[in-house]
Amino acid sequence: MLFEKLISIIAVTASLMDGGMDVAMPDKNVDGTTFLINRQYVISENYVPEVRKTNLAGMSQSMREDAATALEELFAAAKSEASCSLSTVSGYRSYSKQSAIYNRKKASVGSVEKADEYVARPGASEHQLGLAMDIAKRNSSSLSSNFGNTSEGKWVFENAHRFGFIVRYLEGYEEITGYNFEPWHIRYVGKEHAQAIFEASIPMETYISAYKLDVYDYLIHKVTNEVQP
């Protein structure tokens, strides 16, 4: 029995060192709400989630069902609680649409490096997941960092987590996220994760790293404790 438990410890440790547990982690499930996507972690051009149009005012309105329902609740609460009227600007985008947007930005700014600061490359956009939405004040399609200074932007920042959303690209964390501050870009991760990320005031990359360390630590201690007499 002791030999079998020691083998279990060795197997778990080897799996962690080789990244074998990654497949079980939430940031590796592309259909989950905490799939991490950025310049390092990209998805295939063939990935197309099931989305639906929200019943909200604005332009591109489609999101995954869970995110769409949560966004409708968020917009309703913003209106009823703070008289803040919001509109959708850009929700789900296909790989090809993201490619077109990126190429236009690259042409307008004149360099890949500059374009990367503002627009995700195709395959690296959260919009392709169907979990992200760019939002603005009602009857506006302008996406500006000034949104964060408006009553609408402030309400969203302080309350989005209640509905499972986070402001994805925080100010001061540009080196970690790879993008400039975007108070208009919100990402659905689910209420539990959104609450934790909001309270810690950290970007999703940092949260996922800490989450994985906690899981690894739990697994190691669980197996280790089982071999103790």
Secondary structure, DSSP 4 states (H G I P E B T S, - for coil): -HHHHHHHHHHHHHHHHTTGGGGGSGGG-TTSS----SSSS---TT----EEE-SSSBS--EEEHHHHHHHHHHHHHHHHHH---EEEEE----HHHHHHHHHHHHHHHSSHHHHHHHSPPTTS-GGGGT-EEEEEETT-----GGGGGSHHHHHHHHHGGGGTEEEEE-TT-HHHHSS--EEEEEEE--HHHHHHHHHHT--HHHHHHHHHHHHHHHHHHHHHHHT--
